[in-house]
């Protein structure tokens, strides 16, 4: 069983790095001279990113567009649930609930397709054995 929040966190880094929307803060020809900024969360590989992106795309097609916005705001842009709730002028509990529904949908899409991600080795939930 994979930890969908960790999967989406890695996907968010991948989506932010591969969007091509932002401008480069480094002038042309000087890109390799400065060290790259490191993120707290590692990115996923391109194959995993495309698989998760397809599941998020399915969320956009089937569910509410607000849920996709929540995934993008929280995982891609790095906004906290509290900040998103403040922006939308709703209580934080509602944002948490909507985000949990969106995460569950994406996790369900990945499970239904039988997708095997390369990052699965790092995103598995640790099961604790019960002692009887």
Secondary structure as the mmCIF struct_conf table of DSSP 4:
data_model
#
loop_
_struct_conf.conf_type_id
_struct_conf.id
_struct_conf.beg_label_comp_id
_struct_conf.beg_label_asym_id
_struct_conf.beg_label_seq_id
_struct_conf.end_label_comp_id
_struct_conf.end_label_asym_id
_struct_conf.end_label_seq_id
STRN STRN1 UNK A 2 UNK A 2
HELX_RH_AL_P HELX_RH_AL_P1 UNK A 4 UNK A 17
TURN_TY1_P TURN_TY1_P1 UNK A 18 UNK A 18
BEND BEND1 UNK A 22 UNK A 22
HELX_LH_PP_P HELX_LH_PP_P1 UNK A 23 UNK A 24
BEND BEND2 UNK A 25 UNK A 26
TURN_TY1_P TURN_TY1_P2 UNK A 28 UNK A 29
TURN_TY1_P TURN_TY1_P3 UNK A 31 UNK A 33
BEND BEND3 UNK A 34 UNK A 34
HELX_LH_PP_P HELX_LH_PP_P2 UNK A 35 UNK A 39
BEND BEND4 UNK A 40 UNK A 41
HELX_LH_PP_P HELX_LH_PP_P3 UNK A 42 UNK A 45
HELX_RH_AL_P HELX_RH_AL_P2 UNK A 46 UNK A 62
BEND BEND5 UNK A 63 UNK A 63
HELX_RH_AL_P HELX_RH_AL_P3 UNK A 65 UNK A 71
HELX_RH_PI_P HELX_RH_PI_P1 UNK A 72 UNK A 76
BEND BEND6 UNK A 77 UNK A 77
HELX_RH_AL_P HELX_RH_AL_P4 UNK A 81 UNK A 88
TURN_TY1_P TURN_TY1_P4 UNK A 89 UNK A 89
BEND BEND7 UNK A 90 UNK A 90
HELX_RH_AL_P HELX_RH_AL_P5 UNK A 92 UNK A 113
TURN_TY1_P TURN_TY1_P5 UNK A 114 UNK A 114
HELX_RH_3T_P HELX_RH_3T_P1 UNK A 118 UNK A 121
TURN_TY1_P TURN_TY1_P6 UNK A 122 UNK A 122
BEND BEND8 UNK A 123 UNK A 123
STRN STRN2 UNK A 124 UNK A 124
HELX_LH_PP_P HELX_LH_PP_P4 UNK A 125 UNK A 131
#
